[in-house]
Amino acid sequence: MPQPVFKFELHGLKECMAALDELPTMSMKKNVVRNALKKAALPVKKAAELKVQTLNLEEKEKLEKSIKIGTSLKRSQRGRQDRSRVTVYVGSSSRLAHLFEFGTAERFTTGKLSKKQIKAGKTPGKAGLYRGFIPAMPFLRPAWDAGKSVSLSILKDELWKALQKSARLLARKAAKGTLTKGQRAGLLR
């Protein structure tokens, strides 16, 4: 069964992109977008934290505290990096989060049992020591589904606020004569 398609409409994006192009340096453009994306991700983060509270888990407090908004991934998670893009992630830093989000199949461990396992009454079966399974308990995907429309609305507002703030900063720097070489070159193009 195909996944539902994510659809949305943003009004005023053409004007926003034109205003963004007016900024003199790439770093200013990226900062505006990055800051707006971080603020827009807050509703998704909060929804994920609320969803974790409803799960029947021993470690739900740790999992809830591990939900973060960030701009980078671990080396093992990264693909080929495109330096021209600005990306913000909402996710968990817990090493078990993916197991709860997607669940697991039944798991067995082969090898010898430790003394602690033997004392606890564990016995290896034909396939090894039975470790059980984890049913899927998604918390990030439902958070995105619940918060995406609010996030897009916040993104639009925050982009405009950040653009206005950058324009005021540039005007103050120009009045003082403290524009950098790159900013002067960008404003003259």
GUTIGU-384145 format. One record per residue (C-alpha): x negated, y negated, z negated; residue in three letters. Coordinates in steps of 0.05 Angstrom, whole numbers, plus 5000, padded with zeros to 4 digits. Layout:
N
x/y/z/residuo
X/Y/Z/ALA
...
REM end
This chain:
189
x/y/z/residuo
5000/5000/5000/MET
4968/4933/5021/PRO
4954/4881/4968/GLN
4998/4819/4969/PRO
4966/4761/5005/VAL
4946/4700/4964/PHE
4980/4639/4996/LYS
4977/4566/4975/PHE
4984/4496/5002/GLU
4941/4437/4985/LEU
4964/4368/5006/HIS
4913/4312/5014/GLY
4855/4360/5026/LEU
4835/4325/5090/LYS
4830/4258/5054/GLU
4793/4291/4996/CYS
4742/4322/5043/MET
4732/4256/5078/ALA
4720/4221/5011/ALA
4672/4277/4991/LEU
4633/4267/5056/ASP
4623/4194/5036/GLU
4579/4214/4977/LEU
4507/4201/4996/PRO
4472/4265/4972/THR
4488/4339/4975/MET
4474/4346/4900/SER
4527/4293/4884/MET
4577/4329/4928/LYS
4562/4396/4895/LYS
4567/4366/4825/ASN
4635/4336/4840/VAL
4662/4402/4866/VAL
4629/4444/4811/ARG
4656/4401/4754/ASN
4726/4402/4785/ALA
4724/4478/4794/LEU
4702/4488/4721/LYS
4761/4447/4696/LYS
4809/4482/4744/ALA
4786/4550/4718/ALA
4807/4535/4646/LEU
4880/4559/4654/PRO
4856/4626/4682/VAL
4807/4634/4624/LYS
4861/4618/4573/LYS
4910/4666/4606/ALA
4857/4722/4605/ALA
4844/4710/4531/GLU
4919/4714/4516/LEU
4925/4778/4557/LYS
4867/4810/4519/VAL
4904/4796/4454/GLN
4962/4840/4478/THR
4917/4900/4494/LEU
4913/4959/4446/ASN
4837/4957/4437/LEU
4790/4961/4378/GLU
4743/4912/4410/GLU
4794/4861/4434/LYS
4763/4804/4393/GLU
4695/4816/4424/LYS
4726/4822/4492/LEU
4765/4758/4483/GLU
4703/4719/4461/LYS
4664/4746/4521/SER
4710/4712/4572/ILE
4671/4655/4602/LYS
4670/4605/4660/ILE
4603/4605/4695/GLY
4567/4586/4758/THR
4520/4645/4765/SER
4521/4721/4765/LEU
4471/4772/4740/LYS
4420/4793/4791/ARG
4454/4861/4798/SER
4521/4828/4815/GLN
4494/4779/4866/ARG
4497/4789/4940/GLY
4462/4744/4990/ARG
4465/4673/4963/GLN
4490/4616/5006/ASP
4458/4554/4976/ARG
4508/4508/5012/SER
4567/4536/4972/ARG
4591/4518/4903/VAL
4619/4577/4865/THR
4650/4582/4796/VAL
4668/4648/4763/TYR
4716/4668/4708/VAL
4699/4734/4678/GLY
4674/4773/4618/SER
4603/4780/4596/SER
4621/4845/4560/SER
4587/4907/4588/ARG
4653/4945/4578/LEU
4700/4895/4611/ALA
4702/4929/4678/HIS
4720/4995/4644/LEU
4781/4963/4612/PHE
4800/4923/4674/GLU
4798/4982/4723/PHE
4800/5043/4676/GLY
4759/5107/4684/THR
4770/5179/4705/ALA
4759/5235/4655/GLU
4685/5236/4636/ARG
4638/5291/4614/PHE
4567/5287/4590/THR
4518/5342/4604/THR
4458/5357/4561/GLY
4445/5375/4488/LYS
4488/5350/4432/LEU
4456/5307/4378/SER
4458/5329/4305/LYS
4508/5274/4291/LYS
4555/5301/4346/GLN
4549/5372/4320/ILE
4565/5349/4249/LYS
4626/5312/4277/ALA
4651/5379/4305/GLY
4637/5364/4379/LYS
4626/5423/4425/THR
4603/5422/4497/PRO
4652/5452/4547/GLY
4634/5484/4613/LYS
4624/5416/4645/ALA
4591/5386/4583/GLY
4615/5342/4526/LEU
4684/5312/4540/TYR
4683/5236/4534/ARG
4755/5222/4552/GLY
4782/5170/4599/PHE
4804/5097/4595/ILE
4870/5077/4626/PRO
4868/5013/4667/ALA
4885/4953/4624/MET
4875/4894/4671/PRO
4869/4826/4638/PHE
4831/4783/4689/LEU
4873/4797/4751/ARG
4939/4782/4716/PRO
4907/4719/4688/ALA
4889/4696/4758/TRP
4958/4713/4784/ASP
4990/4674/4727/ALA
4943/4614/4730/GLY
4925/4604/4803/LYS
4979/4553/4820/SER
4963/4511/4759/VAL
4889/4516/4774/SER
4898/4492/4845/LEU
4938/4432/4821/SER
4884/4416/4770/ILE
4830/4424/4823/LEU
4863/4372/4867/LYS
4870/4322/4810/ASP
4800/4335/4783/GLU
4768/4327/4852/LEU
4798/4258/4860/TRP
4778/4238/4789/LYS
4707/4262/4800/ALA
4703/4226/4867/LEU
4726/4161/4836/GLN
4676/4169/4779/LYS
4619/4181/4828/SER
4640/4120/4869/ALA
4639/4077/4806/ARG
4571/4105/4787/LEU
4543/4089/4856/LEU
4572/4019/4854/ALA
4539/4006/4786/ARG
4472/4034/4809/LYS
4476/3992/4873/ALA
4491/3929/4833/ALA
4431/3943/4788/LYS
4387/3962/4847/GLY
4372/4031/4818/THR
4397/4075/4875/LEU
4349/4132/4892/THR
4317/4137/4960/LYS
4363/4195/4979/GLY
4425/4156/4956/GLN
4405/4095/4997/ARG
4393/4138/5058/ALA
4459/4174/5049/GLY
4498/4110/5042/LEU
4467/4080/5105/LEU
4486/4139/5150/ARG
REM end
